[in-house]
Amino acid sequence: MCTYATQIRTVEGSGKGTQGWFPLQTASVYFDHPVHAHAEHTLNIDFLAPDRGPGARVALELTAASARELVDAITAALASAPAELTS
Amino acid sequence: MDDAIRAGTTRITGAGGDDVEAYVARPEAPSTRGGVVVIHHMPGYDRATKEITRRFATMGYDAVMPNLYWREAPGADPDDAAATARAGGGVPDDRLVGDVEGAAAYLRALPSSNGRVGVIGYCSGGRQAFLAATSLPLEAAVDCYGAFVVGTPPDGFPLQVKPLVDRTPELSCPLLGLFGAEDSYPSPAHVEELAEALRASGEEHEFHVFPDAGHGFFAVDRPSYRPRAATEGWAAIEAFFARTLNA
């Protein structure tokens, strides 16, 4: 199935794509068919900078289990840092 | 060689008079023949859909596939273009219809054309094939597991689409539908709802729901590929176009 549902967030930071580092503007997060991963569905994240064109993209395709592990790892990493650094 | 084909990139006039990239595949043998507009799936104007376009040329048709993401992402890699289109809300329905109209006009203007044009679409393109067939004068339409011809998109749905089943009486041509019994969008219930609408308005149609197949069973480069459904599906397409596109 095509799930279509997409979460889009404004993000601040940088990503490294095929042409080097660039400032990120948005993240599209969706659970749908991957382009490359060998799974029928994956949790996909496109970090984008639309002002720089379609090629300004860092793409991830993670299995659902891997995506949940990543969420836990992000949460744990943030929790381990002093609160004044992450607020 | 009378089975030679020629394929490559060209430009067609799409919606709003826009110059749009398109992939064309044609038999080289002189003959008069029908044409096929191929609508690519959501992952875009990619190698797999170009292979499908060439296959229609080997079957004896002039085939053309417009790059539906050309406005947002000219010259981009197909996956980058698809990501850009998704983030932007997808392809507007009126632009899709204009691009298919331009592709059909391109085919009908070829010296080899018999004037008959069909449309086929995969995934999101299945819905768009139905949309085109209810909006334009065509001779055949094939919907390969298109979601949201019936049914409503889930919450948070970013694409600018709406169900089309109410347009069923406006179909201009016979419809072939190819679906997987294990698909959720469209589900077997969605397929039956569409079939009922087609029966109610007396539209010529032929539906196949393949067991042990879900969404994307034609996609040979994906885990969703189901050889039996794909083989039987291709046979149904070949017979359907032979009946509808040959003058």
Contacts between the chains, C-beta under 8 A, distances in Angstrom:
chain1	res1	chain2	res2	distance
A	1	B	147	7.4
A	1	B	183	5.7
A	1	B	184	4.0
A	1	B	185	4.4
A	1	B	214	6.8
A	1	B	215	4.8
A	2	B	42	6.4
A	2	B	123	5.8
A	2	B	124	6.8
A	2	B	147	5.5
A	2	B	185	5.6
A	2	B	215	6.3
A	3	B	154	7.1
A	3	B	185	7.5
A	4	B	147	7.4
A	4	B	153	6.1
A	4	B	154	6.9
A	4	B	157	5.6
A	4	B	158	7.2
A	4	B	159	6.0
A	4	B	185	7.6
A	5	B	153	7.9
A	5	B	154	5.0
A	5	B	155	7.2
A	5	B	156	4.7
A	5	B	157	6.1
A	5	B	158	7.5
A	6	B	86	6.1
A	6	B	87	7.5
A	6	B	156	6.9
A	6	B	157	8.0
A	6	B	158	4.3
A	7	B	156	6.7
A	8	B	87	6.3
A	8	B	158	7.0
A	26	B	87	6.5
A	28	B	83	6.6
A	28	B	86	6.2
A	28	B	87	4.8
A	30	B	86	7.2
A	32	B	42	7.9
A	33	B	42	7.7
A	33	B	43	6.9
A	33	B	215	7.8
A	33	B	216	6.6
A	33	B	222	6.9
A	33	B	224	7.5
A	35	B	43	5.9
A	35	B	79	4.6
A	35	B	82	7.8
A	38	B	223	6.1
A	39	B	223	6.4
A	40	B	214	7.4
A	40	B	216	8.0
A	40	B	222	7.4
A	40	B	223	5.0
A	40	B	224	5.4
A	46	B	83	4.4
A	46	B	86	7.7
A	46	B	87	6.8
A	48	B	83	6.9
A	48	B	84	7.3
A	48	B	87	6.1
A	50	B	84	7.2
A	50	B	87	7.2
A	53	B	73	7.6
A	53	B	76	7.1
A	54	B	72	7.1
A	54	B	73	3.9
A	54	B	76	3.7
A	54	B	77	7.6
A	54	B	80	4.1
A	54	B	81	5.5
A	54	B	83	7.0
A	54	B	84	4.2
A	55	B	76	5.9
A	55	B	77	7.0
A	55	B	80	5.5
A	57	B	80	5.2
A	57	B	83	5.9
A	57	B	84	7.9
A	59	B	79	7.0
A	59	B	83	6.8
